[in-house]
Amino acid sequence: MEPVTLHHPVPTRQTYVPEPPSTPASPHDYMRISSTPANASRSPPQQHHQPAYPQPHHQHGYAQPQAYPAPPPPGPHGPYGGGTAYPQQPHPQQGPYGFSPAAGVWGVNDATAQIGMQLGQSAVQAGQEYMRQNFGSAYIPMSALKHQFQVSNTYVLNKLRLVLFPWRHKPWYRKAVRTEGAQTESFLPPRDDINSPDLYIPSMALVTYVLLSAIRMGVKGEFNPRILGGTTSSAIFSIIVEVLLVRLACYLLNIQGVANIVELAAYAGYKFVGVIVTVLTGLVTIRVWVFWAVFVYVFFANGLFLVRSLRYIVLPESSAGVPQTYTPAQRQRRVYFLIVVAACQLPLMLLLV
């Protein structure tokens, strides 16, 4: 007998990979996404065939995949382009950096900003008024400070000549003027009266003195930046000492109508003119006796200038030409006071040169 060859039956339908079951959308805006098989592009189109015989239903084991309703279409919001099944609530319009325009900058609305500005302006005005009442009028009157800087070129030249050569100058009293509607007289500004004190010449002389002192130390090879601060401190100290001395003497002598601090500081600052001349002499000459001769001259010139200028403060009645209201003993003490002020210029100027 010939052997019988057994052949396996050839399948009559194509095999296909079943699709995974679709997953409904999660309430937390999360959607499960399944990847496409690698051979999906090469697989034939899927076809569903109805089996020739019904499939039995089993109570146990693995169940066949069931069809689920399609998820809702993705909305414009949500992660991965997905949306949720819940209606979107409208949000209030927000400005840049998450702030609402109604809240203003830094979360402060317009009404709060206006209240803060009003409180700040009130505080500044109160501080300015306090400074003006307690310090401006009593210690540093601003009106007198502006008055001392009203100078001209002619006044500056004539004043420098008066400080260095006061021997033949007359008269020394200050000129006063009465304005319309005013009950008291006021002195003319420096540009209209050469005998009026000013702060322009003393301030410029102070700066010039500091620079010349630095140049002198540089010529000697001993310059140090600290010299500028030390020289300025010494100059200001000499002015403060002289002003306090005059104020104390006027208080002890019961002198009424004393000049304010600004005018006294101006008179004390004129000594820097003579000090500058002395320092310049030391820079251009090597003879010691010439240096000290110039120093002695400017000392006496500055002393005479102070005695004649302060006379209208210490002896106001005699300067104005009205009858005297003090006794001869008081007059003698006040004259001695003027001499002491002039003598005090010697140690102060020695400290500076």
Secondary structure, DSSP 8 states (H G I E B T S, - for coil): -----------SS-------------TTS--------GGGTTS--------SS-----SSS--------------SSSGGG---SS---------GGG--GGG-GGG--HHHHHHHHHHHHHHHHHHHHHHIIIIITTTS-HHHHHHTT---HHHHHHHHHHHH--TT----S--EE--TT-SS-EE--GGG-TTS--SHHHHHHHHHHHHHHHHHHHHTT---THHHHHHHHHHHHHHHHHHHHHHHHHHHTT-SS---HHHHHHHHHTHHHHHHHHHHHHHH---HHHHHHHHHHHHHHHHHHHHHHTHHHHSHHHHHT----S-HHHHHHHHHHHHHHHHTHHHHHHHH-
